[in-house]
Amino acid sequence: MSRISVKMPNGEGIGAGQTATFKLPIGRRFHELSLVSTTSGGNPFSFADLLQIRLFVNGQVFHRYTGAQREAMNRFDGRTPSEIDASNFILVIPFQRYKLNTLAGEEETCVNTGSADPKTGQQITSFYMEVDINPNTVGSIGFTLNALQSEAQPGGPGTLLYTIPYTRNIAGAGDTEFSDLPRGSAQTLALNRTFMNPSANNITRCVIERNQYIVFDRTSAQNARVQNDGWRVPQVNWYVIDRTEDALGGDPIDLVGAADFRYRVTADGAMTVNFVQEYLGTLSS
């Protein structure tokens, strides 16, 4: 099951204000993608100019975030910053989980294309990526997309890492509860990680309750300390709940059958909370 690093087919629609589209070949297992940028004339161009990145399996979005959000999540994982210089970058788009104790735990969420589930017949038959590019970008833009792959595994698509953003508002300082984030569907069977990035002010504490039972409770200072003691690198203005912070892949929060599941977020002022949720789920029909 050796891995290979190979160039993907050229994208279409690459230019300022356009949506670049990359169609990915079916038949192998994808561990991660690397989006390599080039621009002419030394004009500034960075991951922040990727206004939205979307990954689709069988026509359904399972990853969606901005280039800046992806960069912050990568840096939290301890990855090297994507910038090469002011005009060029290499942004990693991971599917496998990073720096876990076991290879099986890491590779559980790889995108396993072209392999049919023996019971349901489900398989990934379409896989592509869209990237919305800042309309204010100056100069000619080029992208090369590389993939880290291995042989497809038998048994079907398996577990997918759905990575989807949501926004919620906090009116002012104090506690605010959110109980309406998705949970319990085929795409949201368990919670792998929650990333929260406030638009202003600070998140000082977060509590998670499942069926009125507290399963997580940390101040921001304690949370950062715990994650610094492991593999992670906490980012300024981000609060992250990471069920893999101890390099264990088998400790997500179960979301199936929860009659109530809520976040109680303590803030020191008004803000919009930009969530990026990482769910463990399956291919939906």
N, C-alpha and C positions, 0 to 999 in steps of 0.2 A: 504494500500500500504506500509506496514511495510518493512523495509530493513532487509536483512539477510547477514551475513558474513560467507562464506563457502569456504572450500578447493576445488580446481579444480582437475581434473584428473592429474595423474603424467605426467611429460614431458618425451619426448624421445630425445636421442642424446645429453645428458648432459655430457660435458667433454671439456677439453682444445682443442681449435682449431675446435670445432664442432659447429653445429647449433642446439640448443635446440628447440624443437617444442612442443607446448601445444595446444591441441585441446579442445575447449571450448564448453560446452553443449548448445544446442539451446532450447529456450522456456521461458527465463526470460530476464529481462532488466538489463544490466550491467552498474553500476555507475563508478566503478574503479577496477583495479587489483592491488595487492600487491605482488611483486616478492621477496621472502624471500630466502636469500642465506645461505649456510653452506659450510665450507671447513674443511678439516682435517689437523691436524698437525700445526695449527696456521699460515699457509702460507698466505701472503697478497693476498686479493681478494676484489675488490671494484666495484662500479657501473662503473668506468672507464674501467674495463675489459669487459664490454658489448659493443662490437664494433659496433653493430647495433641491434636495436629492431624494429621489423616489426609486425604490426597488419593487418590482412586480414578479410574482409567481402566478402562473395561470391567469394573468390579467388582474390580480388583486394585489393592492399595496401591502407589503409587509415591513418595509423600512421607509420612514419619511422623517426628514430633519433638514436643517440648514447646514451649510458647510461649517459655519462657526460652531454649531451644536456638536457636529461630528468631531471636530477638532478638540473641543473641550472634553468630550467623552474619551477620546483617544489619550489625551494627556492625563486624565484621571487614571487611566489604566497604566500609565508609566511609559507610554510610547514616545518616541522622538518627535518633536514638533515638525509639522509638515513642510514649513517654509525652507526652500533652498536659497532663495534671494527674494528681492521685492517683486519679482515678476514670475517666479516659478515655484511650484510646490508639488509634493507627492502626498496625497490624502488617502490614508488607508480606510477602507470600508469593510469592517470585519463581520463575519457571520459566526465563526467559532468564538467561544469565550476565551479570555486571555489569561495566561499564567495560572492555570489551575493545577492541582496536584496530580491529576491523572489525565492521560491523553484522551481517554474515553469521555471524561467530563468536558474537556475543551471541544472535542469534535462532535459532541451530541447535536449541536445546533448548526452544523455545516449544511449547506443547501445541496441536497442529494437529488440530482436531476436524472430523469429517465429511468428510475427504478420504481417498479410497481409494487404496491402493497398487495400481498397474496390474498388477503381477505376481502378488501374493498376494490382493488384494482386502481386505486388512486395513485397518480404519479405527477411529477412536475414535468410538463411538456412545453412550457413557455417561461422564459426568464429574461427580463430586460431591465435596464436602468434609464431613468430620465434625470437630467440636470438642468435646472433653470439658471441662466447666466445673467448677471447684472447688466441692464441695458446701458449703463454709463461706462462700461469697460471700453478703453481706448486701445486700438491696434488689433492686429490679427491674433486670434486665439487658436491654440491647438491642444488637443488632448490625446494621450495614449492611455489605454486601459489594459492593465495586466491582471492576471488571476493566479492565485495559488490554488492548485487543484490536486485531487487524487482520484483513484478509481471509485466510481459509484458503488455504494454498498447495497446488498440485497435487502429487501424488506419494505421498500417504499420511501416516501419523503421523510418520515420520522418527525423529530421535533424541530420546529422553526422558532427563531428568536425574533418575534414581532417587536419592532422598535418604532413607536408612534408618539407624536407630540400632542399635548393638550394645554389649554390655558384656563386658569381660574383666577378670580380677583379676590383680593383682601382689602377691605375698606379702611383699616387702620390698625394701630398697635393692639396686640392681644392675641387671643386664640380664635382660629377659624377652622371649621370642619368641612371636609370634602368627602362625600360618600357616593358620588355619582360617576367616578371613573370606571371604565369598563372592567368587567370581571366575569369569569365563569363560562365564557363561550369557548368554542373550539380554538379561537385565536388567543384567549386569555385564561388558560388553565391554571397558570401559576405566575407569580411575580418574581422575576429575576433581579431587576434593579429599578429604582426610581431616581431620576435626576430632576432636581428643582433649581431653576435659575430665576431669582426675582428681578423684576424690571427696575426696582429701586429699594433702598433700605435693606434689611437683613432678616433671614430666617434664623431664629435663635434656638428653636427646639422643634422636634417633630415626634408625634406619637402615632402609632398605627394600632387600631383596634379591629379585631376579627371576632364577630359575634359577641361584642361587649367585653372581649378579653384582650388585654394589651399584649401584643407580640413584638413591639419595638418602641423604645422610649429613650431618646438621647438628645442632649443639648448639642448645638453645633460644635462647641469646643471638644466635647467628649467624642463625637462622631469623627471629627478630623483626627484626633489622637489615635483612636482605634485603627482607622484606615492607614494612617502614617506608619503604624507598627507592622502593617502587612505589606502587600505589594502595591497598594494604591497611592496616588499622589493627589490629595484634595486640591481643588481649584478654587481660586478666589471667587466669591459670590455664587458658589454652587453648594447645594446641600444634597448629598447622595445617600440613598439607602441601598446598600450593596450586599446581596445575599451570598456573593462569592468573595467577599473581602478576606476571608481566611483561606482562600484557594480551594474551597470545597464546592463542587458542582451540584451536589445533591441536597441543597438546603434552601430551595425557593419557598415562598409563602404560597400555600395552596389557596386557590381562589374558587374552587368548585364547591358548591353547596353552602357558600357563606351567605347567610341571610342578611348580614350587615358587615360592611368593610369600609372603614373610614380612616382618613388622615386628619389629625389635629395638629395644625401648623401654628406655631407661635411666631409672630413677627413684631418688629419694633417700629413699623409704620406701614402705610398703604403701599400696595404693590400689585402687579400682575405676576402670578407664578407661572413660569413657563416650564411645564412638565415634559420630560421625555420618559415614557414608560417602556421598559423591556419586559415583555411577556414571553413565557414558554407556551407554545401552542402547537396545533397541528394544521395541516392543509385543510382549509374549509372547502366544502363541495359547492 
